[in-house]
Each structure stands twice: as structure tokens, then as C-alpha cells.
């Protein structure tokens, strides 16, 4: 009877002991059985957020001894990486340390293998935001615009697309309406803690409508190329503010002429500033 009861208690005990340590902001611990099945052993998982990154540490005690570490961008990636490391370790996916030799005079203390860093694969990250832009130099006065921005980045490389819509502006006897502008940019954006910033090369095309009085109206297209400085600051894990400042050369310079008198001519150079706040994933 005692032997039967002992066997039942042993069979009810968990075959794999998994200690999971994570902050309250990252509570999604996976089920142990779904990771290791009926494997036996013991491991400890530590998830810590550091400089807008997540550091994953898995310490194995049985059936092998060792430490594995990885650095990933989000809490979800940290949970998945920790689960994969535990799963591989429970199934012998890592090479186990050979048994320590024993000398008759005194036992040799077991040595813990040096930590082996597991490098997570680089993935594309995206951010989309809304904000305002200010065009400087195209018109005699600064021109405010509404801006929407999309940024895709991977490691140091980034690609941005901005859409801007302007307002009607008087320029002497001419009324200028900036209908829409589409701008694309390729950037180098190294990260410095929660911030990232770097240079960009940009091209853009825009549509304008110029008018001076009823009957005199003209739709125009403007094409530009230029250089920018783009900087992003992570406000939270998902929220980011992006500031863009640049200068550009107008490749196409339309003008509006009435009775051989130029009423408006697009200048050779102009600048712009843009600030957006948006969601990143």
C-alpha cells in the first residue's frame, strides 16, 4: 500500500521544474508541459528590459548544466526565445557538459560552461505616425502642412514615406494651393539607447494649383531631391516621436505668368521640418 501511494505521488509530481522570472509588464509565461512535454529536468528563465531591449537568460541545471542568453527587441520576442531555449535544452538540443573526472585523492569540482550568447535574427520594424510639417523657402512665407509618415527599418537601414497636404496661401496677387506631396527617403539610422538618428537621401513629387483671379488657374507639378536628418525617440515600447529636417533642390521649377509678367516662380532651393508621433511595431 505504501509503495503504491509513493508511486502515485511521484507520477503526479512535475517532471520538469521551470522557474520563470519576468517583470509585470511581460506576464505571458507559456505552459511548461507545452514546451517540454514529458521531459525531466530543471531550468530557470530570467527576462529583463534594458535600454528598450529585452535580455533573455536561461540557466539549465538538468539534464544539462549551462547558461544561454539572447537579446531581442520586444517582450513577445523574449517569451518566444525563452520558450525555444527551454524546449531545446529539455530535448538535448544543446551539447551537454561531459561528466567531470574524479581523482582518487580529491574530487574535481564541476565547472559551469562559459555563457554562450544566442543572437536573435534581425527583423523589420515599422512605425506609422501623424503630425505637422513646415515648408520653408518655396513660398515667401512659411507654409504649414499636415503630414503622415511610415518608416520601415532593419538594423542600420531605414526607408521612409511621407505624405503632406497643404493649405491655400496668398502670394501677392496669386493664390497658391499645395494639393499633395509624396516624399520617399532612404536612411542610415543607428540606435543610441531609446533614440535613433541619421542622414537620409530623399526625393519627392508634389501637385500645386496656382490662381490669381477667376479664369486664370494652373495646375503644376514639382519634383525635388535633397538631404535630410531624421531622428526618432522611443517614448514607450510602442510609441515613437520622429523629427525630420532637410534641404532640397527643386528639379522642376514651375511658374505662373500673366501678360508676360511672372506672378510666381518656384525657387531653386527650399527646406522643410516635420514632426510626427505614432505607433511602432
ABEGO torsion letter per residue (X at the ends): XAAAAAAAAAAABBABBBBBBBBAABABBBBAAAAAEABBEBBBBBBBBBGGBBBBBBBBAOABBEBBBBBBABAAAAAAAAAAAAAAAAAGABBBBBBBBBBAABBBBBBBBBBBBBBBBBBBBBBBBBBBBBBBGABABBBBBBBBBBBBBBEABBBBBBBBBBBBBBBEABBBBBABBBBBBBBBBBBBEABBBEBBBBBBBBBBBBBABBGBBBBBBBBBBBBBBBBBBBABAABBBBBBBBBBBBABBBBBBBGGBBABBBBABBBBBBBBBBBBX
